[in-house]
Amino acid sequence: MPDRQRADARRNYTRILAVAEEEVAAYGAGASLEQIARVAGVGSATVRRHFPTRRALLEAVSHKRIEALCVRARDLSGKGDSRSALLEWLSDVVTYCVAARGLAAALVYEGTGPDSVHANSCSAMMEEAGDPLVRGAAQDGAVAEGVTVADLITLAVGIVLATEHHPDPAAAADRLLGLAVAGLSPRS
């Protein structure tokens, strides 16, 4: 929120974001914008003025967690085994997305339109932070050339969204990530 905004606009933004965090935690990415407005004590137009799209709201709600994942990527980059570092970070991404309802939806790739992954601040932050991990693993021959952070985020999001209604989504997501990493073929 820019500092040049009026004090009441800054207060509204802060209140809407706090309520949105609670609503998204309770109801996921489909949390009602009207309910958020009602609980925040503002009109739905005020919510839409601050967050013109659902994605903008989800990105704002997820921003702190995304920042934490970016810090984690930087901490792991260049330390120890590049494959292990990349897989540890990818596992953290899946774990965070399972635990934080709405986070996976904030990272969803939606094509090349104006609201695509390239205009998605959460995905852009993750791509920038995770790129050294992927490049290091590729240089060490631990991942195939051409694999991108965007590919891995898409994989993580797909796993999380596919398991969100499972009785134990964390275990199911962890199993599927392990399967994706190991591949389908038995080891020889």
N, C-alpha and C positions, 0 to 999 in steps of 0.2 A: 504494500500500500504506500503510495508516494506521500512524502511529508507535506507536500503542498495541498493535500486534501484538507477540507474543513475538519475541525475536531469531531463534529457529529458523524461525518462520513467515516472517519477512522474508527470511531467507537462502534458504528454499525458493522463495519468490516470485521473488526475483532470479535464482536458478539456473534455475527453470522458464522464466522469460521469456527468458533468454539462450539456452537450448536451443531454445525455440520460435522465436526469431528465426532461428536457423540452419536448423531443420527447414522452416520456412515458406519461407525463401529457396531451399532445395533442392527442396522438393516442392510448394510453393504452398499454397493455402488448405486443401487436403485432407490436409495433413501429419497423420500418425498421432499422436493424443493418447497412445496407449500407448507409442509410441516416444519421445515427448517425456518421458514419465514415467520410462521406463527409462534414458535417457541422463542425465536430471537426477538420477537416484538416489532417486526418490520413488515412492510408489504412485500409481496412476491416480486414486484418491480425493483425494489431495492436489492433483493438478492440477485436478480438478473443483471442489474447495473454493475454490481461488483464481480459477479461470476456469470458472464454471458452464456456459457455453455456448461453442461454437466461435467465435461472433461476439465474445464477450468476450475470448477469447485473441487473435483477429485484431486487434481494436481496440487491445489493449495492445501487440502487436507493431508495429502501424502508427502508434502515437501520435506518435513523434518526427517521422516523415515528414509526418504531418498537421499538426503544429505548424509545420513548415518551410513547407508550402503556405499555411498561414494567415498567417504572417509575410510571405510573398511577396505575397499578396493585399493585405495592408495597405500594403506598400511600393509597389505599383502603383496603389492607390486614389488618385484625385484628381491623378494625374500624367499630363500629356500627353493624348493622344487616348483617350477612354474606351473606344471599340471595340477599339483596339489593346491597351489594358491588359487588358481582359476576355479577349480571345482569347489573349494571351500567358499569362495565368494558366490558362486552360482547357487550353492546350497543355502547360503545366507539369504540370497534374493528370494528363493522359493519359500524359505521359512518365514521371512518377513511378510511376503505376500499372503501366505496362509493365515498368519496371525493378525494381520491388519486388513480387515475387510475394506474393499475399495481400492487397495493399492494395486492389485493386478489390473483392474479396470483402468487405472490411471496410466498404465504402461502399454495398453493394447495398441497394436499397430492398426491403423485404419486407412491405409492406402496413401495416395499422393495428394490428397485434397488439402485445403488450408488447415485442417485440424489433424494432419497426419503426424506420424512419428517425428518428422523433421521439425514440426512446429510444436511438438510436445516437449515442454521444458523438463519433465521428469525423465523421459527417455533420452533426451539430449544429454542431461547430466550423467545418467547411467552409462551412456555410450562413451562419453569423454573419460569418465573415471575407470571404466572397465577395459578400455582399449589397450593400455599397457599390459594388462594381464593376458589378454588374448594374443597380442603381438609376441610377448615373451614365450607363451606356450607354443605358438606357431614356430618361432625361431628354434625352439628346442625340439621340434618335431612331435610335440604332445597333442596338438590339434591340427587338423587339415588346413592347408593354406586356403584362404578365402572365407573361413569362418569368421563372422563378425559378432560384435557385442549385440547388435540388433537381432541377429539370429538367436543368440542365447537368451536374450530377453523374451523374444517371441516364444521360444521353447518353454521357458519358465512360466510365462503367463498362461500358455496353453495347458500346462500341467496343473497349475493352480485353479484355473477356471473349470477344468475337467473334473477336479476332485473336491470342489467346494461343498458339495452336498453329500459327500461320503461320510459315513459314521465317524471315521477318524481321518479327516482331511490331511493332517500333517503326515501321518504314516503313509497314506496312499500317495501323496505328492512326493515324499522322500523315496518311496519304492520306484515310482515312475521316473524320477530323475536318475536314480541309479541304473535303471533299465536303459534309459536314453544314453547315458554315458558309456555303459558297458556294450551296448549294441545287442542285437538279437542273436548273434551266433555264439555257440558255446566256445569257451576258451580251449585251445588245444594244448 
